């Protein structure tokens, strides 16, 4: 396994790209309402990323295991779709749960982040799922520091999610990120404390818990998206994080 360490200067470039990503992500979030077409959100993402001097990282990208390259600029995954949802003419409806996963390429470096948003009012259980998943991301990130291990991140995410009555999806993971959208190491959302790759200053990781109401398994659909095997609602939050000498810094905030 070859893990690329980034210099402080490279991490600052990634922070600049992450600021563009977060700005666009928040703009997309503000547009979410009943009646909005998914393709309209994709059009907005593509145009704004380019206006801000960056490139949509997902457009034309073929992730591992996919049959074809991704044809849009943002992944929009509804309800039981966990990740890699392809924007379409589908119109948002009250009660939908939308995952927005966005990647940006800026000055040769990638950043990646995701949020999950309810359309209008959602049930208290679904609202709890979203809150738990976002908090799990924070708990995973809090484990990051030199000489900690990847298993510490996965354990923090898994134990919190399961203690709150939800499930961590297996087989979909976080990853290293930098010159390439997906780099080593693989960052599992489950694990054992003190196990796995040792974290070092200069590593940059996309931490992204993916959860569901009631299952740990997914199936790949014909459009290369991943759906919960029992069709339960899922959630996804993500940030790009660098390991620093004293701990971590979030590059997409």
N, C-alpha and C positions, 0 to 999 in steps of 0.2 A: 504494500500500500504506500503510495507516494502522496503526501499531504503538502500542498504548497503553502508556505508561510508568507504573509504579506508584510511589507514594510509599513512604517507609520505614514509615509507619504501616500502609499497605495490605499491604505485604510481611509485616509482623508478624502481621496478621490471617490471611494465607495460611499463615504458619508454624503458627499455632494449628490451622487446618484440616488442615494436613499432618500434625500430630502425631496428630490423631484418625484420619486415614487410615492412618498407619503402624501405630497400635495395632490397628486392625481387621484390617489386612493380616497382621500377625504372628499374630493370633488365628486367622485363617483357615488360615494355614500350619500352625499347630499341630494343626489338626483333620484334615489330609489323611492319609488312610490307606486301605488296601484295604477296599472295601465301603462307603465313604462316598458318598452320593448328591450329585450336583451341586446339586440343588435345596435340599438341607439347608445347603450352604455359602452359597447365595444368601439363604436365610432368615436365617441367622446374620448375614451382612453387613448386610442391611437393618435388622434389629432393633438391632444394636450401633451402627450409625451414628446411628440415631435416639436411642438411649439416651444417646449422648455429645453430643447437641445439634446434630447436623448433618443434612444431607439427602443421600440417595444421588443423586449427580449423573447417573448413567447411566439411572435409571429414567424411562421416558417420553421419553428423548432420541433424536432422529433425526439420526444423523451424515450428513455429505455422502455421497451415493451409495447410501444405504440406501433400501429400498423402504418400510420401516415403522419406527415408533419402537421402541426397545429396551424389552422387556417385563420385564426383570429389573434387579437392583441392582448386579450385578457381572458382568463378562465372564469366563467360564471356558472357555478354549480348549484342547482336548485334542490332543496329538500333532501331526498335520499341520495342524490349525487354528491359524493364526497369531494372529489377533485377532478380537474381536467374537463369540466363541463364546457361545451362549445356554444358560444352565443348564437342565437337564432331569432326568428320572428316571435318567439314565445313572449307573451305579455305577462308582467308580474301581477299576481293576484294577492288579495288580502290574506295574510296568514302564511305566505311563502317564506321559506328560509333560504337566503341567498348567500353563497360564499363567493367573495371577490378575491381572486388570487392574481397578483400583478408582478411582472418582472420588468426591469429596466436595464438597458445597456448604456453606460455613460463613460466616455473616455477609456474604453477597453475593459471596463469592469462591470459585472452584474450585481444587482441587488434584487431581493425577492421578499414580498410580504403579502399577507392575506388577512382579511377580516370576514366575519359572518354577521349578517344583518337580517332582522325580521322585517317583513313588509307589513306595515300596519301593526295590529295587535296580534301577538302569538300567545299560546298557552303558557301558564306559569312553569310547566315542566320544560318546555322548549326554551323559554327565557333562562331558566336555570342551566340548561345544557350549554347555552352560549356563554353565560357568565363563568361557568366552571371551566370551559375550554380556554377562555381568555386568561383566567387566573392560572391555569395549568401552564400556559406559555410563560407567564411571569415566574412561576416557581421553577420551571426548567432553566430559564435564563439565569436565575439567581444562583444556580449551582456552578456557573461558568467561572473558572479561574485557573491559572497555571497549576499543573500537577493534579488537578481534579481529573475525573475520567468520564467518558461518554455515558457509561452506565449510571452515573450519578444524575445526569440530566434525565435519562429515560425513567429511572426509578422515581424521581420527583414528580414527573408528569403522570406516570401510571398510577402511583399510589394515591395521588390527590383525586384524579378522575374517578378511580374505582371506589374510593372511600365516599365519594359524593353520589354514588349510585349509577354511574354511566360507564361506558366502555371505550377503551382505546383501540383504534383500528390497527390491525397488524398488516404488514406488507407494504404500507405507504409510510414514507420516512422523510425526515429532514436530510440535509446534505451540506457538504462543503460548497463554497461558492467563491467566485473571483473572476479570473479571465474567462472561465466557463460557467455556464448556469448551474450545472451539476458537477461537483468535484468530490473527491474523497475528503473526509470520511462520510459514511452513511450514519445518520443520526436517528436511531430508533426512539420511538416514544414509549418504550418500555425497557426495563433492564434491571440490573442488580448494582447496588452501591459498590464502589471500588473496583468495578470490572470495566473492561473495554479500553479503548485508545486513551492515552494520557493527553490532556489538553496542554497546548504550548502557546506562549505569546505569539501573535501573528496569525493564528488560525482564525478563519472567518467561517461561521456556520449559519445556515438557515434552520432555525428552530421552528417546528411547525406541528404542534399536536393536532391530530385529526381524531374525532370522537363520534360516537353515536349513542342513541338512546339505549340500544339493547343488543348490539352485535359487535364482534371484533373482526368480522370477515367482510370482504367486498368481492364483487364480480366485475369483470371488465366488460363494458357495453360495446356495441358495434362501432360507436363513434370514439372509442378509446377513453371515455370517461369511466370512473369507478363508482359503483353503486353499492350501498349497503346490502348485504345478502338477504336481509329480512325486510328491506324497504323502509327501515326506520330512518328518522331524521338524523342528519349529521351536522357537525360543526367543524370549523377549521380557522385557526389563527396562526399567524407567522410573522417573524421578524428576522432580519439579518443582523448578526451579532459578532463582534470581533473580540478575541481574547486579548486582554491587555496585561501589563506587568502586575497590576493590582487586582484584576478581576475581569470585567467586561465593559464594552460600550455598545449600545444599540445603534446601528447605522441607519435604520429606517424609521427613526422617531425624531 
